[in-house]
Amino acid sequence: MRDTPFGQGVRWASGARMFKYPEEHPDFLLLHPYIRAAEEGGLSTENENDSDSSATIPSPNQTSEGNTLVSWYAHDDLANPSNWCLGKKAWVHASINYYAFAIYMASSLYTPAAPELIRIWDISVTASSLGLGIFVLGYGIGPLLFGPLSEIPAIGRSSVYLVTQFLFLVLSIPTALANNVAGFIVLRFLQGFFGAPALCIAGGTIGDITAPLWLPFMLYVYAFCPLAGPSLGPLIAGFSVPVKGWRWSMWEVVWSVGLSFVSMIFVPETSAATILYRRANRLRALTGIKSYRSQSEIDHRHISASLIVKNSLFIPWKINGLDPSVLFTSLYCALVYCIFYSFFEVFPLVYMDMYGMNYGEMGLIYLAVLAAVVVGGVPYLGFIHFIVNKATEEGRKIQPETRLVPALVASFFMPTGLFLFAWTSNPHIHWIVPTIGVFLAGGAFCIIIQSVFVYIALAYPTYVSSLFAANTFCRAVLALAAVLWSGPLYLNLGIGRGTSILGGLCGGCIIGVFVLWRWGHILRARSRFAVSD
């Protein structure tokens, strides 16, 4: 509770008399083995009730510059997120996953309202599509700023979550009250922009509190939520908008994200760099000795704002331009992402115009995507458990390319599902048949994204944050394009030929995935950005 925004607020209001840290208790002393470094750093506590540890205190490390590194007081220090109890970790997981679900659902809650806005504001179908597309673009640009900010020890993850969610909520109110399309589109972009931390920081939070062997499982659960949100949005708004009007869908955004905001107030800071940075500040205040420093504080001492901008805006594009492996993963992820968002444009043409469903009934079709993610998770997580984790436990090294095996298999299901959807979307064929195609493509989408992200993290660990942000931006830009050109594409070419173009592109990418899996280690050896074997 102490390290949550709520706890920090109570500490501020009480003048730090409530929710005290161990260093702030009067019986907190500099004891052996830290007594030898008392004038440089190191400390412990005499009272076990006030301590965040119950084990032997490790000796402090000294730097060549004379600083004493502030670290965990013991191997089981409860300030370390890795040592939190199961209930505390479960709360963080639940809050982060719901946060991602609510933000992503906010993107698609709008879609059933688009026809009403076309009529009220006398706008084109393409212009109405911007309500979805511009939101997606916003949360593609946001990671370029919020990702690097969350890695600064003085800021951390919790502060970024709280501020951006608050701004999201504030902006959501005038969005629901907007009276013209220009203001509405601008506000939707800002909503997406300030919702971006759910996309770019949440994975880091999950990694902070999860053991390495369990991390792929928890990340797959998290990946389910950004798919569940957009999939359930049309279902929820599809039944409410025809009765309550388009503004109701925007109020649903306020309610869903508002609940997430309340839960995030009680989510503690999980970044070890930030926790130790704050601990070093308290030790300097306690002892008056300025040599106490956390490692992250030392590492970021010479990092300027211009360097942060360079790392987030220029380096990832430089790597994309010089490393064909990274460029392919960016383009492939962007392609499958744009296909997912093209569903919001093509589903009404198929399930409403051909099969006579209403918006609510059509929203049920999106459940096929959720079912696909659950079913697809069984072989994917089985691969992680029986192949990857087993090799890790036995001390055998797994090459990053091995993590692409699930993506290689899934890459066949993506075009298969699209071609099935393309040529069975016909009033004379039962609607379940094209929905099976949606099921196949939806499951492949999740597995491809998961596998590629793990590959990037393992092959390019030094630049992983920047590359994830660039990958997200590429996906968002192409998703915006898909939302805008999907309507004209299907109206001019028809469902069959229009979807077949996307299926053909995915079919061609199978070759790229195979090349990356088979010869990726050679490409890494030639790259100056990747790790080599």
N, C-alpha and C positions, 0 to 999 in steps of 0.2 A: 504493500500500500504506500510505503514511504516514497518510492521512486516513480509513482504514477503522477500524472498531472494533478489529480485530486490531492494526493499527499503533498506535493510540492506547493500547491495552493494553500493548504492548511499550514504548512511550515511557514510560508510567507506571512499569512495572516496572524499567526501566533508568535512571530518573531523567533522562529526556530525552537520554540519551547515544546512543540509537539512533533512526533515522528522524528526524534533525534537519531542521528547516525552514531555509531560506536565512538567515533573520534570526539563527539560533542559531550560525552558523559564525563563527569569529573574524575572518575577512577580509571580513565583511559591513560595508560602509561607507556613510555618508551622502554621496553624490556629486552632482555637477551632473546635472540641474537641481534636485535636491532639497536641495542644500547651502544654497540661499537660504532654504529653509524648515526648516532643521535644528532650530531651536528650536520649531517648530510641527508639523512632520511632513515626510514624504517620505524615500525611501531607495532604495538600489540595491545591487548587489553587484559586486565586482571580479572574482570568479572565475566564469567562465561555467559551470563544472561544477556549481556550487552554486546557480546561478540557475534560476528557473522561467521565464526569458525569454531571448531572444536579439535583441531588437529595441530600437529607440529608446525610452527611458524617458519617458513623458509627464509633463508638469509637474503637480504636485499642485494641487488646488483648495482655496481657502480659503472658509470660511463667514463670514457676518456676525458670528458669535459668536466668531470667532478660532480655530475648529477647523480642522485640516488633514484633508481627506477622504482616507482610505486606500482606494485602488482597486487595480486591476491594475497591476503594475510595467511592463507593456508590452502591446501589442495582441495579442501571441501568448503571453502569460503562461500557462504550463501549469497553473497553479493554477485557472485559469478553466475550468469544466466544458465550455464550448463549444469549447475548444481541445484537449481530450483526444484521444488517438489512437483510431483506429477500434476496436482490440482492447479498449481499456478501456471505451469506450462500449458495445460489444457485450456485454461481461460484465455491465454494469449493466442493460442491457435484458433480457438472459436471466434474471438473478436476480430482477428486479422482476416480470417476466411469470410466472415459475414461482411466485413468492410469491403473486401474485394467484390463480393456478391452484390452488395447494394450499389456500389459505384458503377459496375458493369451493367446492372439492371437499369440504371438511370439512362443509359444510352438507348436502349430499345423500348423503354416504356412509352417513348414518344411515337413509335411507328403507327399504332392504331389511330393516333390523333391526326396524322398527316392529311387524310382526305377532308377532314373538317376544316383544317387550316387552308387548304386549297380553295375551298368554297368561301370561307369568311374573308380571307385576305386577298383573294383573287390572284393567286400565284400559280406558277407552273408546277408540274410534278417534279421536275428536276430541282426547282427551288425548295420545294417542300422536303426533298430528300436531304437537304443540307442540315435539317434539324438533327438527323442521325449522324451524317458524315462529318460535320464540323465538330461535334462532340468527340468523335473518335480521333480526329486530328489533334484536338486539344490534349487528350491524354497520351498522344504520341510525342508532342513537343515537351510536355511537362517533365518527363524523366531527364531531359538534357539539363534541367536546372535542379530539380529536387533530388535526383540521384546523388550528384556530387555534394550537395548541401548536407545530406544525411550522413555522409562519411566524415564530415568535419567534427572532431571530438567535442568542440564547444557547443555544437548544435544537437547532434544526435538524431535518432529516428523519431522519438516520441514528440519532440517539438514540431517537426515537419508534419507529422500526422495531425496534430491538434490544430495548428494554424491553418493548414490547407482544408481540413474538414470544416472548420468554422467558416472560412471564406466560401466554401462550396455551399453550405447551408444558407448563408446570407444571400448569396447570388441566386439561390433557387427560389426565393420568395418573389423577387421581381420577374423571374422567368415565368412563373405561374400566372403573373398578373400582366404580362406583356400585351400590348395592344397593336404592335406592328411587327412585321417580319424582320426588319433590320435589327431592331433591338433584341428580338428573340434569338436570332442567329448568333449575335455577339455574346449574349449571355450563355447560350449553349456551349460556345467555344470555351468560355471562362470556366464553366462547370467542368468540362472535360479536362482542362488544364489543371485545375486545383484538385481534381480527382486522381491525378496521375500517381501519387505516392502509393495507392493501392496496387498499382501495377509494377512500379520500379523499386519500391523499398520493402514491400511485404515479404518477398523471397528472402531478403537479408535478415529480416526479423525471425523468420522461421529457422533459418540457418543458425542464428545466434543461440537458440534454445534446444536444438535437436542434435542428437548424436549422429555421427557420419553415416553409420549403417542404416539408420532410420530416416535419414534426410530424403532420399528419393520417394519414400512412401508418403511422407508429410507434404512434399512438394506436389505430388500427384493429387492429393486431396485438395491442396490449395488451387491447383490448375483446374479442378472441377468447378470451383466457384466462379471464376471469370467466364466460364462457359454456361453455367447454370443461370447467371444473371441475365445476359442477353436472351437466353432461351425462354426464361419465364416471364420476361417483361411483356412481350406481346400477348401472352396468355392472360396475365393479370389485367393489363390495360384493355385487352380485347373484349372483356366482359363489362368493364366499368365505363369506358369512354362512350359507348353508344347510349348509355343511360345518363351519365353525369356530365358529359362534354369533355373537350380536349384538355381543359385546365385541370381536370381531376387527375390526369396522368402525371402532370407536373407536381401536383400536391403529393402524389404517391412517392415521388422522388424525395420530397422533403421529409416525409414520414419515415421512409426506409433508411435514408442516410442519417436522419436525426437520431434514430435508435442506435445506429453504429457510432455516432459521435458520443453518445452517452456511455456506451461500453468502452470506447477508447480512452475516455477520461480515467478509467481504472486499469489501463494497461501500462505496466512499468516500462522504463527504458531497458532495452535489451542489448544495445551496442556496448560491448566490453570496452571499447576505446573511450566512449563517453563516460561510462561508469568510473573508470580509473582516472580519467581527466578530472572529474569532479572530486574524487577521493584525494588526488594530489592537491587540489585547491584547498580542501579542508585541512590537510596536513600542514600546508604553508600557513594557513590562518591559525592553526593550533600552536605551532612551534615558532613561527616567525622565521623559519629557515627556508630560503628561497630555492634550495637545490633539489627539493622534491619535484620530480617530473614523471609523468606517465610516458610510456614509449610513444604512444600516438601523439602526445603533445610535442615531443621532440621531433617526430617525423613531419609534423605539419607546421613546424615553426617557420620554415622558409617558403611555405606554399602560399603564393599570392592569389588574389582574385583573378588576375590575368592568366595564371597558370591553370587554375581550375577551369576557366573558360576554354583554354587551349585543349586541355585534356578531354573535356566533354564535347566540344564542338568540332575540333579539327582532327585530333588523333584517330578517332574511330573511322572517319571518312578516308584518312590516309591509309589505314590498314585495309579498308574495303577496296581501295584503289590498287593496292600493291599485293594483296594476298588473295588469290582466286578462291581459296577455300572459304574465307570469310564472306567474300562477295556472293558466292553461290548460296551460302546459308541465309544471308540477308534477303536475297531475292526469292528463294524458295519459301521461307517463312512468310514473306510478304504476300506471295501468291496464294498460299493456302489460307491466309488470314483474309484476303480480299474475297476468296470464294465463300468463306463463312458469312461475311457481311453481305454478299450478294444474295444470300438466302432471304434477307429481309425484303428484297425487291422482287424476287422471282416467286416466292411462296404465294403472295396474293394472286398473281397471274395464274398459278396452277390450282391452288386449293380453293380459292374463292371463285375465280372466273370459270374454271373447268369443272370443279366438283361441287360448287354451290355452297361452300362453307361460309359462315360468318367469321368475324375477327376472332372471337373467343374460341370457336372450334378450330380455326386455323392455328391458333396459338398452341393447341395441344400437339400439333405436329412437331414443334420444337422439342418436345419431350423425347423424341427419337434421338436427338443429339446427346441428351443427358444419359439415356440408356446406353448409347454407344460408348460414352466415356467410361461408364461403370464396367461394361462388358470388356472393353479394350484394356482396362486397367488390370484385368486378371492375368493375361499373358505377359504384359509389360512388367508388372511388379513381380511376376514369377521369374522373369528373366533377371531382374535385379537381385532377387533373393537367392536363386539357385546358381546363377552364373557369376554375377559381379561380386555380391557380398561373400559368397563362398570362396572365391579367389582371394579376396581381401583378407579374410580370416586365415587362409592358408599361407599368406605372405606372397602370393603370386601377383605380378604386376599386370594390370589390365590397361591396354592401350586405349587412348581416347576414342579411336575409330571403332572399337568394340561396342561402345555405347550407341553407335549408329545402327546396329543390327535391327532393333525394333522399328526405327524409321525406314530402313530398307524394306522391311516386310510391309509396313503401313503404306509406303509409297505406291504399292500396287493396288491397295484398296481405295485410295483416293480417286484415281481416274475411273476405276470400276464402278464406284458408287455414283460418280457424276454421269457416266454414260448410261447407267441404268435409270437414273432420274430423268435424263434428257429424253430418252426414247420410249419411256413408259408413261410420261405425263400426258395422258390422253383420257378424255371422258369415258371412253369405251373400256379402259383398263382400270381395275380397282385402285383406289388411292393408296392402298397399303404397299403396292409395288414400287412406285417412285419413292415412297417413304423409306423403304428398305435401302434404296440408294442413298438417301439422306443419312441413314443410320451408318452405312459403311464409310461415307465421306467424313461424317462427324467424328467417328472413332479414330480414323486415320489422322485427322487434323490434330487432335490432342496429343497423340503419340509422337507425331513428327515434331511438333513444337517442343515437347519435353525432351526428346532425344537430342535434338539439335542444340538446345540450350545447355544440356549437360556436356555435350561435346565441346562447345565453345569455352565453357568454364574450365574444363580440364586441359584443353589444348592451348588456350591463351589466358592463363591465370593472371598475368600482370595487367592485362587490359580488359578484364571481364566486365567490369561495371560500364566502361565506355562502350564496349561492343554491344552489351545488352541494350543500352540506351539507343544506340544507332539502329539496332535491329528493330526495336519498338517503334522508332520514328518511321522506318521504312514500311513496317506493317501498317501503321496508321495512315500514311500517305496513300498507299495502295488501297486500303480499305475505303478511304474517302473517295478515291477514284472509282472504286467498284460501286459504291452507293450511287454515284452520279451517272456512270455510264451503263449500269445494269439495265435500267429501264429502257433506254433507247436500243441497247443491244438486243434484248429479248423482243421488243416490239418490232424491230426491223428484220431480225433473223429467225425469230421464233424460239421456243423453249429448247427444241432439239438441237438445232445448229448452234445457238448461243451458248448453251451449256457444254456442248461438245468441244467448242474452242477452249474452254477452261480445262476440260478433261484432257484434251490433247497436250496442253502446256504441262499439266501435271504428269502425263505419261512421259514426256520428254525429260522431266526432272528425275525420273527413275535412274537414268543414265548418270546424272550428276551425283546422286546419292551413292550409287554403286562405285563410281570412281573415287569418291571421298572415303568410302569404307575400305576399298581395296588398296588404294595407293595414297591415302591421306598421310601416312607416316613419312612418305617421300616428300610430299609437299611441305609438311611441317619442318623437315630437316633443311629445306631450302629457304624457309621463311625466317626473317629476322625478328618476328613478333611472337612466334609460337615456341612452345617447349619441344625439344627433340628427345628421342629415346636415348 
